[in-house]
Amino acid sequence: MPPATIRVKLLSEAAEYVSITHVVQRDFSLGELVEAMLPVLGKDAQRIRQILLAGTLSTGDYRFRWEPLEVGEPELEAILVTFPGPDPSRAFQPESCYLVRFRRGTETLDLLRETASRKSLFAKQSFWEGLFTLAGGNIRYADYSHADKADVFALSVNREAAELLRALLPLLKPKGAAERLERFRPEQIEWLSRR
């Protein structure tokens, strides 16, 4: 049985020419440590057990290190069940979306709802509202993102959708964001919705 608290060393993985960083030590519960693994590993219990036993995890920003832990499968499953996961039965609700993500391959461009909802003085709709018109009810459930702690709903951008998106760009403020999105040419639009 693992201890109630686990001493974890956090090391910054920042890429800098010369970097002097202090090692930070923090106490985690097993649930908190597993939660830090979810964006990297998902709810793969076998892989999480391997990482707990290895005593190290790199998330991109930080490297976590701790004394190796042997955790039983039932105990780990009890922890994993407390975290949300994919639920394809969830209906798309535009009002619960907080971010729209444009994706091209592995590259992404994120716009917060507040940014995409800005409307110029005489505009009939905002860019955010225009995106829902563009989608026309074709948005489908894609996955649950542990990194964003949100459900992801997606729309593939075909030629027709790309033309409609280009027509919406004048609604996006500031102008620099619209220019960047035009150069980006997304293959997919994703809406993130918190539960």
N, CA, C and O of each residue as an XYZ file, in Angstrom:
780
protein
N       0.847     -1.188      0.000
C       0.000      0.000      0.000
C       0.890      1.248      0.000
O       1.783      1.374      0.837
N       0.645      2.170     -0.939
C       1.472      3.376     -1.007
C       1.198      4.307      0.173
O       0.126      4.254      0.775
N       2.165      5.157      0.498
C       1.975      6.099      1.602
C       0.882      7.122      1.293
O       0.504      7.314      0.138
N       0.379      7.776      2.344
C      -0.676      8.787      2.171
C      -0.165      9.977      1.364
O      -0.898     10.541      0.551
N       1.083     10.354      1.588
C       1.685     11.429      0.791
C       2.979     10.917      0.169
O       3.704     10.116      0.759
N       3.242     11.398     -1.027
C       4.420     10.982     -1.778
C       5.264     12.225     -2.026
O       4.784     13.202     -2.602
N       6.518     12.189     -1.593
C       7.426     13.318     -1.807
C       7.884     13.271     -3.269
O       8.504     12.303     -3.710
N       7.564     14.344     -4.013
C       7.887     14.410     -5.440
C       8.826     15.589     -5.681
O       8.586     16.699     -5.207
N       9.894     15.327     -6.423
C      10.814     16.390     -6.837
C      10.367     16.876     -8.209
O      10.164     16.078     -9.124
N      10.215     18.193     -8.345
C       9.828     18.804     -9.617
C      11.032     19.535    -10.187
O      11.602     20.418     -9.546
N      11.411     19.155    -11.404
C      12.528     19.798    -12.085
C      11.996     20.444    -13.344
O      11.262     19.811    -14.104
N      12.354     21.693    -13.575
C      11.900     22.401    -14.767
C      12.586     21.823    -15.996
O      13.785     21.547    -15.982
N      11.806     21.646    -17.061
C      12.338     21.151    -18.332
C      12.466     22.295    -19.329
O      12.533     22.054    -20.535
N      12.501     23.532    -18.849
C      12.587     24.698    -19.733
C      13.882     24.645    -20.531
O      14.959     24.401    -19.987
N      13.752     24.880    -21.835
C      14.922     24.875    -22.714
C      15.511     26.279    -22.755
O      14.945     27.182    -23.370
N      16.624     26.451    -22.112
C      17.282     27.746    -22.069
C      18.774     27.549    -22.304
O      19.296     26.448    -22.131
N      19.457     28.619    -22.698
C      20.895     28.532    -22.957
C      21.638     28.149    -21.681
O      22.352     27.147    -21.647
N      21.468     28.934    -20.659
C      22.028     28.615    -19.356
C      20.893     28.736    -18.362
O      20.254     29.784    -18.258
N      20.647     27.675    -17.643
C      19.514     27.689    -16.731
C      19.943     27.153    -15.371
O      20.487     26.053    -15.262
N      19.692     27.936    -14.357
C      19.937     27.487    -12.996
C      18.578     27.455    -12.314
O      17.998     28.493    -11.993
N      18.088     26.254    -12.103
C      16.777     26.125    -11.479
C      16.907     25.309    -10.202
O      17.729     24.399    -10.100
N      16.096     25.651     -9.259
C      16.069     24.919     -8.007
C      15.142     23.725     -8.148
O      14.145     23.769     -8.868
N      15.487     22.676     -7.456
C      14.618     21.509     -7.413
C      13.561     21.785     -6.354
O      13.878     22.059     -5.196
N      12.313     21.710     -6.762
C      11.208     21.942     -5.838
C      10.696     20.590     -5.370
O      10.531     19.672     -6.173
N      10.447     20.468     -4.078
C       9.871     19.236     -3.549
C       8.470     19.537     -3.063
O       8.221     20.540     -2.394
N       7.565     18.647     -3.414
C       6.171     18.845     -3.025
C       5.570     17.498     -2.657
O       5.914     16.473     -3.247
N       4.672     17.503     -1.681
C       3.974     16.276     -1.299
C       2.702     16.145     -2.121
O       1.885     17.064     -2.169
N       2.539     14.998     -2.765
C       1.358     14.675     -3.561
C       0.637     13.511     -2.909
O       1.265     12.660     -2.279
N      -0.662     13.471     -3.055
C      -1.384     12.236     -2.752
C      -1.252     11.362     -3.992
O      -0.863     11.853     -5.051
N      -1.568     10.087     -3.881
C      -1.488      9.201     -5.042
C      -2.440      9.682     -6.136
O      -2.106      9.620     -7.319
N      -3.618     10.161     -5.748
C      -4.585     10.677     -6.720
C      -4.053     11.878     -7.486
O      -4.260     11.987     -8.694
N      -3.362     12.790     -6.783
C      -2.784     13.969     -7.452
C      -1.674     13.570     -8.420
O      -1.550     14.143     -9.503
N      -0.873     12.588     -8.026
C       0.210     12.128     -8.894
C      -0.359     11.455    -10.146
O       0.136     11.676    -11.251
N      -1.388     10.644     -9.973
C      -2.045      9.998    -11.119
C      -2.672     11.061    -12.020
O      -2.605     10.949    -13.244
N      -3.279     12.088    -11.429
C      -3.883     13.160    -12.228
C      -2.836     13.874    -13.087
O      -3.135     14.278    -14.211
N      -1.621     14.034    -12.574
C      -0.545     14.652    -13.354
C      -0.147     13.778    -14.543
O       0.361     14.285    -15.543
N      -0.376     12.469    -14.439
C      -0.027     11.531    -15.512
C      -1.081     11.460    -16.614
O      -0.761     11.125    -17.754
N      -2.323     11.771    -16.287
C      -3.422     11.584    -17.242
C      -3.230     12.305    -18.574
O      -3.520     11.702    -19.608
N      -2.757     13.562    -18.623
C      -2.574     14.198    -19.934
C      -1.563     13.474    -20.827
O      -1.652     13.538    -22.053
N      -0.608     12.789    -20.209
C       0.427     12.088    -20.968
C      -0.001     10.665    -21.309
O       0.211     10.205    -22.431
N      -0.606      9.963    -20.344
C      -0.884      8.533    -20.486
C      -2.350      8.185    -20.692
O      -2.661      7.063    -21.091
N      -3.253      9.115    -20.432
C      -4.670      8.761    -20.464
C      -4.983      7.860    -19.273
O      -4.266      7.879    -18.273
N      -6.045      7.078    -19.378
C      -6.449      6.209    -18.269
C      -5.947      4.777    -18.466
O      -6.647      3.817    -18.142
N      -4.745      4.641    -18.994
C      -4.117      3.342    -19.227
C      -3.508      2.851    -17.912
O      -2.384      3.219    -17.571
N      -4.252      2.020    -17.173
C      -3.848      1.586    -15.835
C      -2.506      0.860    -15.846
O      -1.677      1.082    -14.964
N      -2.288      0.004    -16.827
C      -1.036     -0.748    -16.884
C       0.158      0.192    -17.062
O       1.182      0.033    -16.397
N       0.025      1.155    -17.944
C       1.117      2.108    -18.186
C       1.345      3.007    -16.962
O       2.489      3.311    -16.623
N       0.274      3.426    -16.308
C       0.401      4.252    -15.098
C       1.143      3.478    -14.011
O       1.995      4.037    -13.320
N       0.820      2.189    -13.860
C       1.518      1.359    -12.862
C       3.010      1.275    -13.185
O       3.844      1.318    -12.280
N       3.352      1.154    -14.482
C       4.765      1.104    -14.885
C       5.483      2.405    -14.523
O       6.609      2.383    -14.027
N       4.824      3.534    -14.775
C       5.435      4.837    -14.482
C       5.581      5.031    -12.971
O       6.599      5.547    -12.510
N       4.572      4.621    -12.198
C       4.670      4.723    -10.739
C       5.846      3.899    -10.228
O       6.556      4.318     -9.313
N       6.047      2.731    -10.823
C       7.148      1.860    -10.426
C       8.503      2.421    -10.880
O       9.512      2.237    -10.200
N       8.521      3.103    -12.024
C       9.761      3.713    -12.525
C      10.162      4.922    -11.679
O      11.351      5.183    -11.497
N       9.183      5.654    -11.166
C       9.469      6.803    -10.305
C       9.820      8.078    -11.037
O      10.421      8.977    -10.448
N       9.460      8.183    -12.309
C       9.747      9.410    -13.056
C       8.725      9.622    -14.164
O       8.239      8.672    -14.776
N       8.411     10.892    -14.406
C       7.463     11.271    -15.451
C       7.876     12.629    -15.997
O       8.174     13.547    -15.233
N       7.895     12.756    -17.318
C       8.173     14.038    -17.954
C       6.911     14.499    -18.662
O       6.376     13.784    -19.510
N       6.430     15.692    -18.318
C       5.195     16.207    -18.913
C       5.453     17.268    -19.967
O       4.505     17.802    -20.543
N       6.697     17.584    -20.228
C       7.012     18.648    -21.178
C       7.536     19.867    -20.442
O       8.621     20.360    -20.749
N       6.777     20.355    -19.477
C       7.214     21.510    -18.688
C       8.067     21.089    -17.496
O       9.004     21.789    -17.112
N       7.736     19.949    -16.922
C       8.409     19.488    -15.709
C       8.741     18.008    -15.795
O       8.109     17.239    -16.518
N       9.750     17.647    -15.034
C      10.058     16.239    -14.802
C       9.731     15.976    -13.336
O      10.213     16.678    -12.447
N       8.917     14.971    -13.096
C       8.527     14.569    -11.750
C       9.371     13.345    -11.373
O       9.534     12.430    -12.181
N       9.907     13.329    -10.147
C      10.659     12.166     -9.652
C      10.198     11.845     -8.236
O       9.957     12.744     -7.431
N      10.079     10.554     -7.944
C       9.674     10.082     -6.628
C      10.264      8.688     -6.418
O      10.772      8.070     -7.353
N      10.190      8.210     -5.193
C      10.627      6.842     -4.902
C       9.659      5.887     -5.601
O       8.448      6.105     -5.552
N      10.168      4.829     -6.254
C       9.284      3.895     -6.965
C       8.162      3.369     -6.071
O       8.368      3.051     -4.900
N       6.970      3.289     -6.660
C       5.781      2.855     -5.919
C       5.161      1.622     -6.563
O       4.975      1.564     -7.778
N       4.849      0.658     -5.740
C       4.116     -0.530     -6.194
C       2.654     -0.305     -5.809
O       2.325     -0.245     -4.624
N       1.782     -0.180     -6.804
C       0.363      0.083     -6.552
C      -0.451     -1.058     -7.144
O      -0.260     -1.438     -8.299
N      -1.359     -1.599     -6.341
C      -2.207     -2.695     -6.797
C      -3.219     -2.233     -7.840
O      -3.643     -1.078     -7.857
N      -3.590     -3.165     -8.704
C      -4.545     -2.837     -9.771
C      -5.891     -2.357     -9.229
O      -6.418     -1.365     -9.733
N      -6.478     -3.026     -8.210
C      -7.772     -2.536     -7.701
C      -7.684     -1.125     -7.117
O      -8.601     -0.319     -7.274
N      -6.570     -0.839     -6.444
C      -6.390      0.487     -5.845
C      -6.279      1.562     -6.930
O      -6.856      2.641     -6.803
N      -5.537      1.260     -7.991
C      -5.380      2.211     -9.087
C      -6.696      2.403     -9.835
O      -7.043      3.527    -10.197
N      -7.420      1.329    -10.066
C      -8.722      1.430    -10.745
C      -9.689      2.298     -9.937
O     -10.462      3.065    -10.511
N      -9.646      2.178     -8.603
C     -10.513      2.999     -7.745
C     -10.183      4.482     -7.896
O     -11.075      5.326     -7.819
N      -8.914      4.799     -8.109
C      -8.515      6.197     -8.315
C      -8.934      6.664     -9.703
O      -9.489      7.753     -9.849
N      -8.673      5.848    -10.725
C      -8.978      6.237    -12.110
C     -10.462      6.485    -12.332
O     -10.843      7.329    -13.144
N     -11.292      5.752    -11.615
C     -12.749      5.904    -11.784
C     -13.232      7.272    -11.323
O     -14.315      7.709    -11.712
N     -12.439      7.955    -10.495
C     -12.845      9.278     -9.999
C     -12.605     10.386    -11.025
O     -13.107     11.499    -10.865
N     -11.841     10.087    -12.077
C     -11.549     11.088    -13.106
C     -12.468     10.899    -14.302
O     -12.783      9.767    -14.669
N     -12.904     11.998    -14.915
C     -13.767     11.864    -16.094
C     -13.008     11.260    -17.265
O     -11.779     11.292    -17.318
N     -13.765     10.714    -18.189
C     -13.182     10.137    -19.397
C     -14.101     10.404    -20.571
O     -15.100     11.109    -20.430
N     -13.773      9.846    -21.736
C     -14.600     10.061    -22.926
C     -16.041      9.597    -22.701
O     -16.279      8.557    -22.088
N     -16.988     10.376    -23.201
C     -18.413     10.041    -23.107
C     -19.096     10.462    -24.402
O     -19.667     11.550    -24.477
N     -19.043      9.595    -25.438
C     -19.622      9.944    -26.744
C     -21.118     10.250    -26.710
O     -21.652     10.816    -27.664
N     -21.798      9.884    -25.628
C     -23.236     10.166    -25.545
C     -23.515     11.629    -25.183
O     -24.661     12.072    -25.255
N     -22.491     12.376    -24.798
C     -22.685     13.787    -24.433
C     -23.123     14.594    -25.642
O     -22.545     14.495    -26.724
N     -24.139     15.381    -25.434
C     -24.648     16.253    -26.504
C     -23.820     17.536    -26.544
O     -23.339     18.011    -25.514
N     -23.663     18.082    -27.732
C     -22.923     19.335    -27.894
C     -23.778     20.489    -27.402
O     -24.913     20.665    -27.844
N     -23.226     21.278    -26.478
C     -23.919     22.443    -25.931
C     -23.014     23.666    -26.113
O     -22.066     23.856    -25.351
N     -23.307     24.491    -27.117
C     -22.438     25.646    -27.415
C     -22.198     26.565    -26.220
O     -21.116     27.138    -26.090
N     -23.187     26.708    -25.355
C     -23.042     27.635    -24.224
C     -22.007     27.161    -23.202
O     -21.515     27.971    -22.416
N     -21.665     25.870    -23.193
C     -20.670     25.375    -22.235
C     -19.249     25.369    -22.806
O     -18.310     24.981    -22.111
N     -19.082     25.790    -24.047
C     -17.749     25.832    -24.676
C     -16.993     27.072    -24.216
O     -17.558     28.162    -24.127
N     -15.731     26.892    -23.932
C     -14.918     28.026    -23.481
C     -13.758     28.327    -24.428
O     -13.087     29.349    -24.282
N     -13.517     27.436    -25.405
C     -12.373     27.621    -26.281
C     -12.635     26.926    -27.610
O     -13.275     25.876    -27.653
N     -12.143     27.509    -28.682
C     -12.173     26.853    -29.991
C     -10.718     26.653    -30.406
O      -9.892     27.559    -30.298
N     -10.426     25.444    -30.883
C      -9.058     25.083    -31.271
C      -9.063     24.709    -32.747
O      -9.848     23.869    -33.187
N      -8.189     25.335    -33.489
C      -8.028     25.017    -34.906
C      -6.814     24.101    -35.012
O      -5.757     24.396    -34.455
N      -6.969     22.987    -35.728
C      -5.911     21.982    -35.784
C      -5.493     21.704    -37.222
O      -6.326     21.534    -38.113
N      -4.202     21.664    -37.418
C      -3.621     21.248    -38.703
C      -2.478     20.301    -38.360
O      -1.431     20.736    -37.883
N      -2.677     19.012    -38.602
C      -1.687     18.014    -38.192
C      -1.539     18.043    -36.685
O      -2.518     17.894    -35.954
N      -0.313     18.234    -36.218
C      -0.081     18.305    -34.770
C      -0.089     19.739    -34.250
O      -0.057     19.959    -33.040
N      -0.131     20.716    -35.155
C      -0.138     22.123    -34.750
C      -1.547     22.564    -34.387
O      -2.527     22.105    -34.975
N      -1.636     23.462    -33.407
C      -2.936     23.987    -32.995
C      -2.873     25.497    -32.829
O      -1.813     26.080    -32.600
N      -4.037     26.106    -32.951
C      -4.209     27.537    -32.714
C      -5.475     27.677    -31.877
O      -6.560     27.310    -32.327
N      -5.344     28.205    -30.662
C      -6.464     28.309    -29.726
C      -6.998     29.732    -29.650
O      -6.240     30.702    -29.672
N      -8.329     29.834    -29.558
C      -8.988     31.122    -29.333
C      -9.969     30.955    -28.178
O     -10.853     30.099    -28.223
N      -9.811     31.770    -27.155
C     -10.768     31.756    -26.050
C     -12.103     32.312    -26.526
O     -12.160     33.118    -27.455
N     -13.158     31.876    -25.886
C     -14.498     32.341    -26.240
C     -14.582     33.868    -26.189
O     -15.184     34.491    -27.063
N     -13.975     34.465    -25.161
C     -14.037     35.919    -25.003
C     -13.430     36.635    -26.208
O     -13.959     37.649    -26.662
N     -12.330     36.111    -26.721
C     -11.670     36.715    -27.882
C     -12.517     36.539    -29.132
O     -12.731     37.490    -29.884
N     -12.998     35.319    -29.353
C     -13.760     35.014    -30.576
C     -15.161     35.616    -30.549
O     -15.803     35.715    -31.595
N     -15.651     36.021    -29.373
C     -17.006     36.583    -29.262
C     -17.054     38.093    -29.445
O     -18.139     38.674    -29.481
N     -15.897     38.737    -29.562
C     -15.888     40.194    -29.757
C     -16.600     40.536    -31.058
O     -16.410     39.888    -32.088
N     -17.417     41.566    -30.978
C     -18.207     41.974    -32.137
C     -17.924     43.433    -32.444
O     -17.909     44.269    -31.540
N     -17.696     43.747    -33.730
C     -17.529     45.158    -34.085
C     -18.884     45.860    -34.024
O     -19.930     45.217    -33.938
N     -18.844     47.158    -34.071
C     -20.019     47.989    -33.817
C     -21.236     47.626    -34.660
O     -22.338     47.523    -34.121
N     -21.072     47.430    -35.954
C     -22.230     47.187    -36.814
C     -22.356     45.733    -37.268
O     -23.158     45.431    -38.152
N     -21.579     44.836    -36.678
C     -21.626     43.424    -37.074
C     -22.902     42.768    -36.563
O     -23.358     43.055    -35.456
N     -23.478     41.880    -37.384
C     -24.695     41.163    -36.994
C     -24.377     39.977    -36.096
O     -25.203     39.565    -35.281
N     -23.183     39.434    -36.250
C     -22.786     38.300    -35.418
C     -21.292     38.374    -35.128
O     -20.547     39.088    -35.799
N     -20.876     37.628    -34.122
C     -19.451     37.553    -33.794
C     -18.835     36.380    -34.556
O     -19.548     35.567    -35.144
N     -17.525     36.303    -34.538
C     -16.820     35.183    -35.162
C     -17.243     33.879    -34.493
O     -17.447     32.869    -35.167
N     -17.376     33.900    -33.166
C     -17.787     32.722    -32.387
C     -19.142     32.210    -32.874
O     -19.300     31.015    -33.125
N     -20.111     33.103    -33.008
C     -21.448     32.718    -33.485
C     -21.378     32.216    -34.927
O     -22.071     31.266    -35.292
N     -20.545     32.851    -35.735
C     -20.384     32.440    -37.125
C     -19.833     31.030    -37.261
O     -20.181     30.315    -38.201
N     -18.972     30.623    -36.328
C     -18.428     29.261    -36.368
C     -19.526     28.217    -36.199
O     -19.490     27.167    -36.839
N     -20.507     28.505    -35.335
C     -21.608     27.557    -35.143
C     -22.493     27.501    -36.382
O     -23.011     26.439    -36.728
N     -22.667     28.629    -37.045
C     -23.416     28.662    -38.302
C     -22.675     27.844    -39.351
O     -23.289     27.070    -40.086
N     -21.361     28.013    -39.422
C     -20.526     27.253    -40.353
C     -20.676     25.752    -40.114
O     -20.768     24.977    -41.066
N     -20.701     25.344    -38.858
C     -20.783     23.921    -38.513
C     -22.119     23.317    -38.922
O     -22.175     22.155    -39.322
N     -23.181     24.081    -38.827
C     -24.492     23.618    -39.260
C     -24.947     22.304    -38.657
O     -25.586     21.511    -39.349
N     -24.646     22.044    -37.404
C     -25.101     20.817    -36.752
C     -24.245     19.597    -37.059
O     -24.632     18.483    -36.708
N     -23.094     19.771    -37.704
C     -22.227     18.638    -38.053
C     -21.110     18.403    -37.040
O     -20.174     17.654    -37.318
N     -21.197     19.021    -35.889
C     -20.173     18.859    -34.858
C     -20.395     17.513    -34.176
O     -21.516     17.182    -33.789
N     -19.315     16.736    -34.030
C     -19.420     15.407    -33.417
C     -18.509     15.329    -32.188
O     -17.532     16.069    -32.068
N     -18.855     14.422    -31.291
C     -18.016     14.206    -30.113
C     -16.719     13.548    -30.570
O     -16.752     12.586    -31.337
N     -15.564     14.063    -30.100
C     -14.273     13.505    -30.518
C     -13.589     12.734    -29.387
O     -13.173     11.592    -29.583
N     -13.468     13.352    -28.200
C     -12.699     12.727    -27.128
C     -12.812     13.566    -25.863
O     -13.451     14.618    -25.852
N     -12.181     13.083    -24.799
C     -12.021     13.866    -23.584
C     -10.549     14.213    -23.469
O      -9.701     13.329    -23.579
N     -10.226     15.480    -23.249
C      -8.840     15.925    -23.101
C      -8.517     16.074    -21.617
O      -9.046     16.957    -20.942
N      -7.639     15.196    -21.117
C      -7.229     15.303    -19.713
C      -6.358     16.537    -19.496
O      -6.370     17.120    -18.412
N      -5.605     16.937    -20.513
C      -4.758     18.129    -20.389
C      -5.607     19.384    -20.209
O      -5.259     20.264    -19.422
N      -6.726     19.467    -20.939
C      -7.609     20.634    -20.861
C      -8.756     20.439    -19.879
O      -9.482     21.386    -19.575
N      -8.923     19.217    -19.382
C     -10.039     18.851    -18.500
C     -11.363     19.249    -19.139
O     -12.197     19.918    -18.528
N     -11.533     18.813    -20.397
C     -12.720     19.204    -21.164
C     -13.054     18.153    -22.218
O     -12.186     17.424    -22.698
N     -14.348     18.098    -22.564
C     -14.779     17.278    -23.695
C     -14.438     18.027    -24.969
O     -14.508     19.255    -25.016
N     -14.067     17.282    -26.003
C     -13.691     17.878    -27.285
C     -14.719     17.470    -28.334
O     -14.974     16.285    -28.549
N     -15.301     18.469    -28.980
C     -16.238     18.258    -30.084
C     -15.564     18.787    -31.340
O     -14.927     19.840    -31.299
N     -15.693     18.075    -32.460
C     -14.896     18.429    -33.637
C     -15.720     18.510    -34.915
O     -16.798     17.927    -35.033
N     -15.171     19.254    -35.859
C     -15.723     19.395    -37.206
C     -14.556     19.361    -38.179
O     -13.633     20.168    -38.070
N     -14.591     18.426    -39.139
C     -13.557     18.385    -40.179
C     -13.797     19.536    -41.144
O     -14.937     19.833    -41.502
N     -12.724     20.173    -41.559
C     -12.833     21.321    -42.458
C     -12.596     20.851    -43.891
O     -11.461     20.617    -44.306
N     -13.695     20.718    -44.637
C     -13.587     20.383    -46.057
C     -13.444     21.683    -46.854
O     -13.351     22.762    -46.270
N     -13.427     21.582    -48.168
C     -13.230     22.774    -49.011
C     -14.332     23.811    -48.775
O     -14.053     25.005    -48.663
N     -15.580     23.350    -48.701
C     -16.707     24.274    -48.497
C     -16.595     24.977    -47.139
O     -16.789     26.189    -47.040
N     -16.279     24.199    -46.096
C     -16.134     24.783    -44.758
C     -14.960     25.762    -44.718
O     -15.028     26.784    -44.036
N     -13.881     25.453    -45.450
C     -12.723     26.355    -45.493
C     -13.102     27.698    -46.114
O     -12.648     28.745    -45.654
N     -13.933     27.670    -47.157
C     -14.380     28.917    -47.792
C     -15.270     29.717    -46.849
O     -15.154     30.939    -46.763
N     -16.162     29.020    -46.138
C     -17.029     29.699    -45.169
C     -16.202     30.302    -44.030
O     -16.482     31.407    -43.566
N     -15.184     29.566    -43.587
C     -14.307     30.067    -42.528
C     -13.569     31.322    -42.996
O     -13.453     32.292    -42.247
N     -13.076     31.301    -44.221
C     -12.389     32.475    -44.777
C     -13.323     33.683    -44.815
O     -12.899     34.812    -44.569
N     -14.601     33.437    -45.127
C     -15.581     34.529    -45.179
C     -15.864     35.102    -43.785
O     -16.257     36.261    -43.660
N     -15.664     34.288    -42.737
C     -15.898     34.745    -41.361
C     -14.724     35.542    -40.786
O     -14.893     36.261    -39.801
N     -13.562     35.425    -41.376
C     -12.354     36.036    -40.807
C     -12.460     37.538    -40.536
O     -11.895     37.995    -39.543
N     -13.153     38.334    -41.364
C     -13.266     39.765    -41.036
C     -13.966     40.029    -39.697
O     -13.820     41.109    -39.125
N     -14.725     39.048    -39.197
C     -15.402     39.212    -37.906
C     -14.452     39.015    -36.724
O     -14.739     39.466    -35.615
N     -13.331     38.347    -36.955
C     -12.403     38.030    -35.869
C     -11.536     39.239    -35.532
O     -10.841     39.789    -36.386
N     -11.598     39.629    -34.280
C     -10.800     40.750    -33.780
C      -9.860     40.225    -32.711
O     -10.290     39.390    -31.915
N      -8.640     40.644    -32.637
C      -7.983     41.643    -33.465
C      -7.642     41.095    -34.848
O      -7.671     39.888    -35.087
N      -7.325     42.001    -35.729
C      -7.053     41.654    -37.125
C      -5.876     40.683    -37.250
O      -5.868     39.817    -38.125
N      -4.895     40.832    -36.379
C      -3.727     39.941    -36.397
C      -4.108     38.484    -36.189
O      -3.512     37.592    -36.792
N      -5.109     38.238    -35.331
C      -5.577     36.864    -35.099
C      -6.213     36.301    -36.359
O      -6.018     35.131    -36.688
N      -6.974     37.132    -37.065
C      -7.612     36.698    -38.313
C      -6.561     36.371    -39.367
O      -6.687     35.382    -40.089
N      -5.524     37.200    -39.456
C      -4.455     36.956    -40.430
C      -3.706     35.669    -40.112
O      -3.357     34.902    -41.009
N      -3.467     35.443    -38.839
C      -2.769     34.216    -38.429
C      -3.607     32.982    -38.752
O      -3.081     31.982    -39.240
N      -4.905     33.051    -38.481
C      -5.793     31.926    -38.769
C      -5.884     31.671    -40.270
O      -5.955     30.518    -40.696
N      -5.884     32.724    -41.070
C      -5.940     32.556    -42.527
C      -4.688     31.831    -43.032
O      -4.784     30.970    -43.907
N      -3.534     32.171    -42.495
C      -2.291     31.495    -42.884
C      -2.243     30.057    -42.371
O      -1.610     29.195    -42.981
N      -2.912     29.805    -41.254
C      -2.872     28.496    -40.597
C      -3.577     27.408    -41.422
O      -3.098     26.276    -41.478
N      -4.689     27.732    -42.050
C      -5.485     26.797    -42.868
C      -5.786     25.487    -42.127
O      -5.210     24.448    -42.449
N      -6.677     25.534    -41.147
C      -6.939     24.349    -40.323
C      -7.619     23.216    -41.092
O      -8.347     23.440    -42.059
N      -7.356     21.991    -40.624
C      -7.999     20.795    -41.161
C      -9.192     20.396    -40.298
O     -10.081     19.671    -40.743
N      -9.198     20.881    -39.055
C     -10.261     20.523    -38.118
C     -10.483     21.671    -37.144
O      -9.549     22.377    -36.762
N     -11.745     21.841    -36.750
C     -12.099     22.823    -35.724
C     -12.612     22.034    -34.527
O     -13.453     21.148    -34.678
N     -12.105     22.357    -33.333
C     -12.517     21.665    -32.115
C     -13.052     22.680    -31.112
O     -12.482     23.755    -30.929
N     -14.154     22.321    -30.468
C     -14.717     23.138    -29.398
C     -14.497     22.389    -28.102
O     -14.802     21.199    -28.020
N     -13.970     23.064    -27.079
C     -13.727     22.441    -25.787
C     -14.801     22.878    -24.809
O     -15.113     24.062    -24.677
N     -15.360     21.885    -24.126
C     -16.494     22.118    -23.238
C     -16.225     21.463    -21.891
O     -16.006     20.254    -21.813
N     -16.242     22.274    -20.822
C     -16.054     21.709    -19.476
C     -17.362     21.134    -18.968
O     -18.442     21.615    -19.310
N     -17.254     20.111    -18.157
C     -18.453     19.471    -17.590
C     -18.933     20.231    -16.381
O     -19.929     19.848    -15.767
